Amino acid sequence: APGVTGKDVILHIIGMIGVDGALYKAMEFTGSAIATMPMDERLSISNMAIEAGGKAGLIPVDDVTRAYMDGRVERPYTAYYSDEDAEFAQVIEIDAADIVPTVAFPHLPSNTRPVAEARDVKIDQAVIGSCTNGRLDDMRQAAAVLKGRTVHSDVRCIVIPATQQVYQQCIAEGLMDIFINAHCAVSTPTCGPCLGGYMGILAAGERAIATTNRNFVGRMGDPTSEVYLSSPAVAAASAVLGHIGLPEDLEPVACAAE
């Protein structure tokens, strides 16, 4: 479906099998939908395998993987694949066309619903970044939504690139200007609010939408606060709307007269 990202795919899967659905198992993700995903979105999927109890989230090596490794790895490496006659504990087949933009409600990553069913949830904060969705593609998705718009007056929007390299790439591509002009607070790479550390701790009763990986009770601050998990585009759109929503819910950006 339009607007579906790797984050939506993994939230959909965790919603199907539960937070213990792959307990102490390795999860392998294959298929045509995975094959067309850029590396950044694949990394989000592998990142959240643990939220289903998995010990590893594996995606077969292909040209996308090799292109990502090129220039990053100096030593020779070996690619490993599942045996053709490998036996799996369970095989789940999913039609990717059935997946829609998804949000995980408090207080488990498995408590998933379509974003379209969450539009009445007002938010106080949006967090875009983290180890789950802080890579360059994630930043680009958020910037595409925020460009020419400003964050809702009742919302704090915090953008946290995952690494210094991503931070520099955001500067080089002008993404930081978009975030700042949209009235976001931009941080250097840090776990920050994701684990209730600092820079975005939620007060009593506050709600946040976040591109992070966990939304347990008290995860981002006060035990009465709530965290909703989503993709970067949905988090960015929600920051502008003041409630959870989709990019298509936004008013079109006015074009400057030529």
N, C-alpha and C positions, 0 to 999 in steps of 0.2 A: 504494500500500500504506500501511497505517497507520504514522504516525511518519516518513514521508518528507518531507523539506524541500528547499528550493532547493539546499542544500549537497550532499545526496544525488544530486540530479539532475545537477549539474555534475560530481561525482566519477564518476558512472555514464558520462557522456558522455566524459570524459577517459579513463576506462578503456577505452572502445570505440575511440577514435581515436588515443590515444597522446599523449605530450607534444609531438609534432611534427605532430599530425594537422591543425592549422589554421595551419601555419607561414606567417607574413606575410600571413594572410588575416583578414578580418572575419567574425566568427561572429554570425549572427542567430538568435535563439531565438523561436519562435512556437508557437501551438497552444493548445488549451483548458486544458492544465495550467498553462502559463505565465500565461494570462489570469486564472486564479483565485488566483495567488500575490500576497501582499502585497509592497509595494515593497522591504522589507528583504530578503526572500528573493531577489527579482530582482537586487538589488545584489550579493548573494553570487555569483550565477551570472555576471554580467558581470565581477566582480572576478577570477574564476578563468579567464576566457577565455585569458589570457596563459599559463596553465599547459598549454594545448594548443598554444602557439606563436602564438596569435591576437594581432592588433594592436588589436582592439576586440571587445567583446561587446555586441551591440545587441539591444534588446527594443522592439518597436513601441510608440509612445505610445498610451495609452488612458485611460480614466477613472481608473484607479489612478494612472497617472503624473501626470495633471492634478491630482488631489487632493493628491498629494505636493508638487507644485510650488506649490500655493496657499498663500500665506503665507510661502513661502521665496524666491520670485523677485519682484523689484520691477519689472524691465523687461519689456516684451513679448518673447515668445519665439516661435520658429517650429518647428513639428513637421515632421520629415522622415520619409518612409516609402519603402520599396523600391517601385520601379515595378511595376505589375501584370505587365508582361512581362519583368521582370528575369531575367537568366540567372545562375544560381549555379554555382560550381565543383563543388559537391556538395550534395546534399540527403539528409539522414538522418532517417528517420521512426522515432520511438520511441513505444511504448505506455507511457505513464507508469504504468500499472497493473503493469507488469513490474518497476518500480524498487523496490528495498527499501532500508532503512537500510544505508548503505555506509561502509566505512572504507578509506583508502589506506594500505597497508603501506609500510615503508621500501623503497627510498629515492627513490621517484618518486610524484607524484600520480596517475599512471596505473596504479599497482600496486594495483588495487582488488579488494575482496572484500566479500561481505555481512558485516555485523557479526556475524551468527549463526555465522559460521565463524571468528571471532576471539576467542571467549570464553576460550581458554586463554592469552591474552597478558596477563601481569601488567604493571601500570604503576607507576611511581614518581611521576608528575606528570600533572596535567591542566591545560590552559590553555584558558580560555574567553574569547573576545574576538577582538581584532585587527581589521584593516580588512576581513577576510573575514566574520567573524561576531561583530562587537561592537556591533551596533545593538540598538535597544530590543526588538524581537521576539526576537532571539537571547537577550538577557538574561532575558526572560520565560520562554522555553522552558527555560533552565537552572534558573531559580528554581522553576519548576513541579516539576522533578524533585528539587531539593535541599530543598524546603520540608519541615520536620519530620524531616529526615535529617541525618546528619553524614558528612563525608568519611572514608574508610577511614584507619585509623591509619598505614598504610604509604605514604600518598599525600599529596602537596602539591597543593592545588587553587588555581590563580591565576585570578582574574576580572579582566578588563581591558576596561571599556567603551571604545568606539571614540572617543568625543568627550566634551567637557565637558557638552554638552547631554544626551547619553545618560546620563552620570554623574548629572546632576541629576534626570533623569526616573526613574532607578533609585531614588534617594533618596526622591523624592516618592511612588513607588508601593510603597515598603517592601521593594524587592528587595534593597537593601543589607543590611537586617536579616536576611533569609533567608540570604544568602551568608555573613555573619559568624557567624550562629548555626550554620551548617553547618561552620564552621571553615575557611572559604576565606580566602585572602589577597586583598584587594581593592586594586587599583592605580588610580591616576589614568591617563588615556589615554596610552598609549605603545606603541611597537613591541616594546619589552622583549625577552622571550625568543624571539620569533618569528624574529629574525635573529641570535640569539646575542649580543644586546647586554648585557642585565642582567636581574635579577629573574626567576630561573627557569632559569638556565643548567644544562644537564644534565651530570652527572659521567660518568665512564667507565662504560659498560655500562648506564646508566639508560635507561628507556623513558618516553615521554610520549605521551599522546593530546591532540591540540590541534585547535582549530577554525580554525587558521591555513591558509595556502594552499600552503606548501611543506614538504617533508620530506626534502630532500637530505642527503647525508652531512655530518655536522657542523653542520647548519643551526642547531640549538638548543644547541650546546655541543660536548662531546667527540666526536671522530670515531667513537668506538665506540658512541655513544648512538643511540637510535632514536626517530623521531617518526611517529606514526600520525595521519592526518587524519580528522576526523569532524564531524558536526553538533553544536550545543550540547547537545541533549538526550542524545545518546550520550556525549559527553564528561562531562557531569554524572553520568550513571548510572555510568559507568566509575569516576569519582572515588569514588563511594560503595562500589562493589563491590570495588575494588582490582584489577580486571582489566577488559578491554574487554567491554562488554555493553550491553544494551538497557534502557530504563526498565522494561519489563515483567518484567525479571529481578529487580527489587528487591522486597523484602518490603513489604507495604502499611504505610503510616504508621498507627500506632495513634492512634485518635481519643480525645481527652480526654473523660472522663465528664461528662455534663451535670449 
